[in-house]
Amino acid sequence: MSKTSITRLITAVLVAVMAAQVHSTAAAEPKVLSVARAAPFTSLDPAAGFEQTASDITGLVYGNLLSYSYLDRPYKLVPELLATMPELSADKVVYTMTLRKGVFFHDNKCFEGGKGRELTADDVLYSFKRYADANINHKSWFVMEGAVVGLDAFRADTQKSGKSPDHARVEVAGLQKIDRYRFTIRLTHENPLFLYALAISSTAIVPMEAVRTYGDRFDVNPVGTGPFSLPGPAERKGVLRFVKNAKFYGVYPSGGAPGDRENGLLKAAGQKLPLVDVVEMPLIEEQQPEALRFFNGELDWRALDRANFTRMVVRSGDGTVRLGDEFAAKFNLYSTPGIDLYYFAFNMKDPLLGQNKTLRQALGRLIDTQGYIDVLLNGRGKKLRSLVPLELRGNELETGATYFGYDLAAAKRLLAEAGYPEGKGLPAISMRFPGTSADARDQADFMKAKFAAAGVQLKPDLTDGPTFVKNVEGSNFQMASYSWLADYPDAEDFYQLLYSKNAAPGPGLSSFSNAAYDRAYEASRFMADGVERLRHFKVMNEIVKEEVPLVISRNSVRFGLTQKWLGNFKRNLLTSEVPYLDIDMTRKKKGF
Amino acid sequence: MLFYVVRRLLLAVPTVFGVALLTFLLFNEFGPDPVRTALGQHASPAAIANLRHQWGLDESLLEQFGGFLRQITSFDYGRSFVTGEDLGTQLRSGALVSLSVTAPPFIVGTALNIAIALFITRHRDGVVDRAARVLFVAGMSVSALVYVLILQYGLAYKLGWFPISGYASGLSALPYLGLPWLLLVLIAMGPDIRLYRTIFLDEAQADYVRTARSKGATESAVWGRHVLANAWMPIITNTVTNIPFLILGSFLMERFFSIPGIGSLTIDALGRGDLPVLKAVTILGALALVLFNLLSDLLYASVDPRVQLR
């Protein structure tokens, strides 16, 4: 062997050894995903907490019987802890459900030997009874209220006694175990909406050992079957650090909505979830530090606030938006329609506005939603013609709903008909706004100017959140700017806002009472989607347009930024994206 | 002196009672309904009644106020409505964190501001004094929030001298505290130096200073032994009465730098209508103010022999 060959051989061996070392270093390096949380959670006990900040966390740790498909749109329920979708009996009141086999709780000291045991039907029935306990669940009972045989009576008992029973021992007629993996839920009546209750964070399945071990500290010691576990107690402030659950059963979906394949969202199809090793969630309550940490590469994804949207996004003549060139090289832009409704409620108990339909019609035509979207929201919204957000079945495209818009001439005419020509004689109208931010002040000023054009004096009242809630739920308002976020993706959740039995202090802030509306709502409430249900929706749409108990405004469009190294991202407003996300660590380390 | 302390403490009782009554009425009677805030948009009458009962808000106002007074006297403020956490633990850990943010810049800033004020007063109406006056008045007219926004952007994000936000326990907190400390020192400079300059000017024009000079005392002795020594009383008042606010934390710093002190705890409680937290923080703040006012009076006697405590 020549000297050159020996040198080459040694070089090749060295290169191979170094390459192997580099490879092994890269393989050993954990993939860390960082995303900020905007507020401290209240409780990580699924049955007790219901707000978004808690759901974002419990969604990583716990599992539900059903969840929403990550990629499909419109949002679609899919089995999560169940092996298949629930089977409905012929009389449509009994669901038989079968759990996946081989689903294990996280390893935790609450279990024998610290090893998480397999999930069984007993855990599901136990968790549902905890969920129904009035001493534990104050916030989300409405989702299952009146739905399951015996569960309301059980809740009433817990409320009366003022203390929680042993949920593992107490019997509820509507919840019956068949065997280790199967159980039935008997409904009080046919109710297609019930399945949504199985996907909300509050009905996640918890192990009784954790509840017993941690007692009143269970709210910061979550133990579930989810894609990540949380070692040690969770801090309400500071950084939450989740680690991958190697025993998680989930796999990346192999199908999705049109365009997902082209957008590279199916590259990970069939891969075991989660795709990252660690998730870090620092608490950052102010927008500036959150934005700066994202721009610094410390966070992998963030929602885009108004100021940065204006600075970074370019709008084309055809209405499409893209990131400006200097930002497009660094970040990706996403947008998704919210499943929400922004509206202006009239208080129907108000002696002036409640009694004068023509006046409400006039004031409704002074609300310039499109102008507001264009001028103050930079296009981040869609004007609605019915109560139902565009992402849901039963929306205006399906019902063909029509609605009025800003129309100064019509408003003036209607004002005169209402007895207030040019606004003369009309006392100042008070409108409550939630929050005292610059955005809220801008909105108030915008509305004030529009009302003034018709001779109507608007008196904006901007207060902090809790004071606003106290006033509007106590019917202490004339008009109020409000929004409703879907609890579950069904039109019923929005039509209920004008059902007379939901009047304030319930979700129906307007305190609207209309027999024809109530009949249409009750008829459609538990009806499966179809032509007949749409017919009832149309009836309600016409009543809302004519009676104007509220002014329908808009559906939000949410924009955000992701780092270039973040893969598989598609904003999902109903289920956590985190288990599906991947990080290109080489690119992340390289930076911008 | 003991008699004086006891008398002052007894006199503080009606003050604290008045604060307690006002605090109670403000939050329990006129403030937002914590039950409605907690239950959100789906509050049913049964759920409202149930939670009101659990939180003791269905008792008469008198009973509730009695309970609040018991909490004040026993220093046991119960649990947060929202998180269920023990408030004693929360307040203790929060106070330590808040002090780690506010105390070091307060100590350093006070010493620095006294020194600067003394220097510019000694050179009053000179270029340095005029420039400093313009600079500090301009600085005072800018909102503290602007300093936070600009320095967080410039020093942390652009130059990378500090972390943008965050906190860690123990010594690991130091890198995160650097920028809040710098900000607190800067923000306090304008008002403090102007105040101290006025105090020093008053003393510098007093008869005893003229006498000292006429007796041949050096300028250093005049400023160090006479002016500064006689200016301590108002300085002590300003300094000691600020200490309770150090414990209560800096709302702005804690919020913008994600620091888990009492300031951030209070803001969260305000947003959520968490009455026990709000009432505890308010009453503890009042108690601290009363005690530190007493302390400042006691200190007067130690720095000025003319003051007698009766």
Interface residues (C-beta under 8 A of the other chain):
Chain A: A39 P40 T42 S43 F50 E51 A134 N135 H138 K139 S140 W141 F142 E145 Q159 G162 D216 D219 E235 R236 K237 G238 V239 P282 L283 I284 E285 E286 Q288 P289 L292 R293 F295 N296 E298 D464 G465 P466 T467 V469 K470 E473 W484 D487 P505 G506 P507
Chain B: G31 P32 D33 P34 R36 T37 A38 L39 G40 Q41 H42 A43 S44 P45 A46 A47 I48 N50 L51 H53 Q54 V82 T83 G84 E85 L149 Q152 Y153 A156 Y157 I164 S165 G166 Y167 R255 F256 F257 S258 P260 S264 D268 L270 G271 R272 G273
